[in-house]
Each structure stands twice: as C-alpha cells, then as structure tokens.
Amino acid sequence: MADNQEPVFQIQRVYLKEASLEQPNSPAILLSQEQPSVDIQLGVEAAPAADGVYEVCVTATVQTKIQDKTVFLVEVKQAGIFEIRNLPEEQMGPIMGIACPQIVYPYLRGNVADLIQRGGFPPVHMAEINFQAMYEQQQAAQASGADGQRIVTQ
C-alpha cells in the first residue's frame, strides 16, 4: 500500500438478506391473556465479497413465549456492502465490527418491527446498541467460542 493512497470507506448497498416469521402455536396461543416474555439475540458477521469490498451482516432473532410455548419467532439478517480500502489492518476489525453494523442496524430494527407488525402483533422496538461494547465483548469471548449478543427483556 503506497503512502499517498487515501483511505476509502463507502457504502455500496444496504439490503435485507433474510427474513422469517414463525407462529408455531397459532391460533390457540393468540387467545392467551398472559404477557409474553421477549428474548432478543443479535449477531454480527463480516466477510470479503471482492477485492476491497466486504459484506457485513447484522442478525436479530426475536422470540416471544408464554410459559414454554412460542408466540412468534422472527429472524432477520440485514446486510451491507462496503468498499474499504487503504486502511491499516488493525483498523479493519473495528470498522467491520463497529462502524458498519452501526450503519446497517437502523434498517434491521425497522424490518424487525415491520415484520412483527405484519404478523398481527404489536411491533417490538429494539433498543439502540453500543456496537463498540458488543465488539469488545466478542473479541474477549472468541477464545471461549461464544458469539453474538443476547438481550433478554420481560
């Protein structure tokens, strides 16, 4: 890499890669008056797509249960394609683990809320995420084999 080359960071595209909604216990579970518990799990993955071009995916799994029965399960994978060139190698991990997910996440939040609402439920509005803290936790957990971030709400 020559010293006179300027760093490049450009968003090429943000897109919905995968989405699913399951209601395995409908319609009976819909008649329940109990308040469901909500479990949200997030994950971030990055992979090269071409020379200097990377795909970064943020995945959300939202599961609501009443007792031990699933009300609904939503899985959404939102992706972005980013051109990243002329950056020092030590900056690539934080760029793909923090900066890119911060760009993709608002689209993911909107798609999750929309999919849940289209399924006939009140939308689940996912909280803002500190991707720097999440990235640091993932780096610390890599040796133990853990991945993703789990958020549990009642």
C-alpha positions as a Markdown table, in Angstrom:
| # | Residue | x | y | z |
|---|---|---|---|---|
| 1 | Met | 0.0 | 0.0 | 0.0 |
| 2 | Ala | 1.5 | 3.3 | -1.1 |
| 3 | Asp | 1.6 | 6.1 | 1.5 |
| 4 | Asn | -0.1 | 8.6 | -0.9 |
| 5 | Gln | -3.3 | 6.5 | -1.3 |
| 6 | Glu | -6.3 | 7.9 | 0.6 |
| 7 | Pro | -8.4 | 5.7 | 2.8 |
| 8 | Val | -11.7 | 4.7 | 1.2 |
| 9 | Phe | -14.9 | 3.9 | 3.2 |
| 10 | Gln | -18.1 | 3.8 | 1.1 |
| 11 | Ile | -21.5 | 2.2 | 1.5 |
| 12 | Gln | -22.3 | 0.3 | -1.7 |
| 13 | Arg | -25.7 | -1.0 | -0.7 |
| 14 | Val | -27.8 | -1.9 | 2.3 |
| 15 | Tyr | -30.2 | -4.8 | 1.8 |
| 16 | Leu | -32.5 | -7.3 | 3.5 |
| 17 | Lys | -30.7 | -10.7 | 3.1 |
| 18 | Glu | -33.1 | -13.0 | 5.0 |
| 19 | Ala | -36.3 | -12.6 | 6.9 |
| 20 | Ser | -38.7 | -15.2 | 8.5 |
| 21 | Leu | -41.6 | -15.2 | 10.8 |
| 22 | Glu | -43.0 | -18.3 | 12.5 |
| 23 | Gln | -46.1 | -18.6 | 14.6 |
| 24 | Pro | -46.0 | -22.3 | 15.6 |
| 25 | Asn | -48.7 | -22.3 | 18.2 |
| 26 | Ser | -51.3 | -20.1 | 16.4 |
| 27 | Pro | -54.2 | -19.6 | 16.6 |
| 28 | Ala | -54.5 | -21.1 | 20.2 |
| 29 | Ile | -51.7 | -19.1 | 21.7 |
| 30 | Leu | -53.3 | -15.8 | 20.4 |
| 31 | Leu | -56.2 | -16.3 | 22.7 |
| 32 | Ser | -54.0 | -16.2 | 25.8 |
| 33 | Gln | -54.3 | -13.1 | 28.0 |
| 34 | Glu | -50.8 | -13.6 | 29.6 |
| 35 | Gln | -48.0 | -11.2 | 28.8 |
| 36 | Pro | -45.3 | -12.9 | 26.8 |
| 37 | Ser | -41.6 | -12.8 | 27.5 |
| 38 | Val | -39.3 | -11.4 | 24.8 |
| 39 | Asp | -35.9 | -12.7 | 24.0 |
| 40 | Ile | -33.7 | -10.8 | 21.5 |
| 41 | Gln | -30.4 | -12.1 | 20.2 |
| 42 | Leu | -28.0 | -10.2 | 18.0 |
| 43 | Gly | -25.0 | -11.2 | 15.9 |
| 44 | Val | -22.6 | -9.5 | 13.6 |
| 45 | Glu | -20.6 | -11.2 | 10.9 |
| 46 | Ala | -18.3 | -9.8 | 8.1 |
| 47 | Ala | -16.8 | -11.4 | 5.1 |
| 48 | Pro | -14.9 | -10.3 | 2.0 |
| 49 | Ala | -17.1 | -10.1 | -1.1 |
| 50 | Ala | -14.5 | -8.9 | -3.6 |
| 51 | Asp | -11.1 | -7.1 | -3.5 |
| 52 | Gly | -11.6 | -4.2 | -1.1 |
| 53 | Val | -15.3 | -4.9 | -0.8 |
| 54 | Tyr | -16.9 | -6.5 | 2.3 |
| 55 | Glu | -20.3 | -7.7 | 3.3 |
| 56 | Val | -21.3 | -7.0 | 6.9 |
| 57 | Cys | -24.5 | -8.7 | 8.3 |
| 58 | Val | -26.3 | -7.9 | 11.5 |
| 59 | Thr | -28.7 | -10.7 | 12.5 |
| 60 | Ala | -31.6 | -10.4 | 15.0 |
| 61 | Thr | -33.6 | -13.3 | 16.5 |
| 62 | Val | -36.7 | -12.2 | 18.4 |
| 63 | Gln | -38.7 | -14.9 | 20.2 |
| 64 | Thr | -41.7 | -14.3 | 22.4 |
| 65 | Lys | -43.0 | -17.0 | 24.6 |
| 66 | Ile | -45.9 | -17.5 | 27.0 |
| 67 | Gln | -44.7 | -20.0 | 29.6 |
| 68 | Asp | -42.9 | -22.6 | 27.4 |
| 69 | Lys | -44.9 | -22.0 | 24.2 |
| 70 | Thr | -43.6 | -19.8 | 21.4 |
| 71 | Val | -45.9 | -17.0 | 20.4 |
| 72 | Phe | -43.7 | -15.9 | 17.4 |
| 73 | Leu | -40.1 | -16.3 | 16.3 |
| 74 | Val | -38.6 | -13.7 | 13.9 |
| 75 | Glu | -35.2 | -14.0 | 12.3 |
| 76 | Val | -33.9 | -11.1 | 10.2 |
| 77 | Lys | -30.5 | -10.7 | 8.6 |
| 78 | Gln | -29.7 | -7.2 | 7.3 |
| 79 | Ala | -26.6 | -6.8 | 5.2 |
| 80 | Gly | -24.5 | -4.0 | 3.9 |
| 81 | Ile | -21.8 | -4.0 | 1.2 |
| 82 | Phe | -18.9 | -1.7 | 2.0 |
| 83 | Glu | -15.9 | -0.6 | 0.0 |
| 84 | Ile | -13.0 | -0.4 | 2.4 |
| 85 | Arg | -9.5 | 0.3 | 1.0 |
| 86 | Asn | -6.2 | 1.6 | 2.1 |
| 87 | Leu | -6.8 | 1.2 | 5.9 |
| 88 | Pro | -4.3 | -0.3 | 8.3 |
| 89 | Glu | -5.0 | -3.9 | 9.1 |
| 90 | Glu | -5.5 | -3.2 | 12.8 |
| 91 | Gln | -8.4 | -0.8 | 11.9 |
| 92 | Met | -10.3 | -3.3 | 9.8 |
| 93 | Gly | -11.8 | -5.3 | 12.7 |
| 94 | Pro | -13.3 | -2.2 | 14.4 |
| 95 | Ile | -14.5 | -0.8 | 11.1 |
| 96 | Met | -16.4 | -4.0 | 10.2 |
| 97 | Gly | -17.4 | -4.8 | 13.8 |
| 98 | Ile | -18.5 | -1.3 | 14.9 |
| 99 | Ala | -18.8 | 1.2 | 12.2 |
| 100 | Cys | -20.5 | -1.0 | 9.5 |
| 101 | Pro | -23.0 | -2.5 | 12.0 |
| 102 | Gln | -24.0 | 0.9 | 13.2 |
| 103 | Ile | -25.0 | 1.8 | 9.6 |
| 104 | Val | -26.9 | -1.4 | 9.0 |
| 105 | Tyr | -28.7 | -1.7 | 12.4 |
| 106 | Pro | -31.4 | 1.0 | 11.9 |
| 107 | Tyr | -32.6 | -0.9 | 8.8 |
| 108 | Leu | -32.6 | -4.1 | 10.7 |
| 109 | Arg | -34.7 | -2.5 | 13.6 |
| 110 | Gly | -37.2 | -1.2 | 11.1 |
| 111 | Asn | -37.6 | -4.5 | 9.3 |
| 112 | Val | -38.0 | -6.5 | 12.5 |
| 113 | Ala | -40.7 | -4.1 | 13.8 |
| 114 | Asp | -42.4 | -4.2 | 10.4 |
| 115 | Leu | -42.3 | -8.0 | 10.1 |
| 116 | Ile | -43.7 | -8.5 | 13.6 |
| 117 | Gln | -46.5 | -5.9 | 13.0 |
| 118 | Arg | -47.4 | -7.6 | 9.6 |
| 119 | Gly | -47.7 | -10.9 | 11.6 |
| 120 | Gly | -50.5 | -9.3 | 13.6 |
| 121 | Phe | -48.6 | -8.3 | 16.7 |
| 122 | Pro | -47.6 | -5.0 | 18.3 |
| 123 | Pro | -44.1 | -4.2 | 16.9 |
| 124 | Val | -41.1 | -4.9 | 19.0 |
| 125 | His | -38.9 | -1.8 | 19.0 |
| 126 | Met | -35.3 | -3.0 | 19.6 |
| 127 | Ala | -33.1 | -0.7 | 21.7 |
| 128 | Glu | -30.1 | 1.2 | 20.4 |
| 129 | Ile | -27.0 | -1.0 | 20.6 |
| 130 | Asn | -23.5 | 0.0 | 21.6 |
| 131 | Phe | -21.6 | -1.8 | 18.9 |
| 132 | Gln | -18.2 | -0.9 | 20.4 |
| 133 | Ala | -19.1 | -2.6 | 23.6 |
| 134 | Met | -20.5 | -5.6 | 21.7 |
| 135 | Tyr | -17.4 | -5.8 | 19.5 |
| 136 | Glu | -15.2 | -5.7 | 22.6 |
| 137 | Gln | -17.2 | -8.5 | 24.2 |
| 138 | Gln | -17.0 | -10.6 | 21.1 |
| 139 | Gln | -13.2 | -10.1 | 21.0 |
| 140 | Ala | -13.0 | -11.2 | 24.6 |
| 141 | Ala | -15.3 | -14.2 | 24.1 |
| 142 | Gln | -13.6 | -15.5 | 20.9 |
| 143 | Ala | -11.3 | -17.8 | 22.9 |
| 144 | Ser | -14.3 | -19.4 | 24.7 |
| 145 | Gly | -16.2 | -20.0 | 21.5 |
| 146 | Ala | -19.2 | -17.7 | 22.3 |
| 147 | Asp | -20.6 | -15.4 | 19.7 |
| 148 | Gly | -23.3 | -12.8 | 19.4 |
| 149 | Gln | -25.0 | -10.7 | 22.0 |
| 150 | Arg | -28.1 | -11.8 | 23.9 |
| 151 | Ile | -30.6 | -9.3 | 25.2 |
| 152 | Val | -33.4 | -10.6 | 27.4 |
| 153 | Thr | -36.5 | -8.4 | 28.3 |
| 154 | Gln | -39.7 | -9.2 | 30.0 |
